[in-house]
Amino acid sequence: MLAYEKLKSLPNAQQYLKPGITFELLDFQAYALSNTQWAETMLENKATM
């Protein structure tokens, strides 16, 4: 289970999100790319730092 999925599975998980952030918004971003695409993006960003 990914950390995000674990967070969503917690009772009252919404309480851990910042005001104005919803799981609907996070789902949109989390599932926009595959795991491989996210990893490639992270590596590219890391290389520019």
C-alpha positions in Angstrom: 0.0 0.0 0.0 1.3 3.4 -1.0 1.6 6.1 1.7 -1.2 8.1 0.0 -3.5 5.1 0.0 -2.7 4.5 3.7 -3.5 8.1 4.5 -6.9 7.8 2.8 -7.7 4.6 4.6 -7.3 6.2 8.1 -10.5 7.1 10.0 -11.2 10.8 9.6 -8.3 11.1 7.2 -9.6 14.5 6.1 -8.5 16.0 9.4 -4.8 15.6 8.3 -5.2 17.7 5.2 -4.6 21.4 5.0 -7.6 23.6 4.8 -8.9 23.8 1.3 -7.3 20.5 0.2 -9.6 17.6 -0.5 -9.0 14.0 -1.5 -10.8 14.7 -4.7 -8.0 17.3 -5.6 -5.3 15.0 -4.4 -6.7 12.0 -6.4 -6.7 14.1 -9.5 -3.0 14.8 -9.1 -2.0 11.4 -7.7 -3.5 9.4 -10.6 -2.6 11.9 -13.4 0.6 10.0 -14.1 1.7 6.4 -13.7 4.2 5.5 -11.0 6.9 5.3 -13.6 6.1 8.7 -14.9 6.1 10.2 -11.4 9.5 8.6 -10.7 11.0 10.0 -14.0 9.6 13.5 -13.1 11.1 13.3 -9.6 14.5 12.3 -11.0 14.4 15.1 -13.5 13.5 17.6 -10.8 16.2 16.2 -8.5 18.8 16.7 -11.3 18.0 20.4 -11.6 18.4 21.1 -7.9 
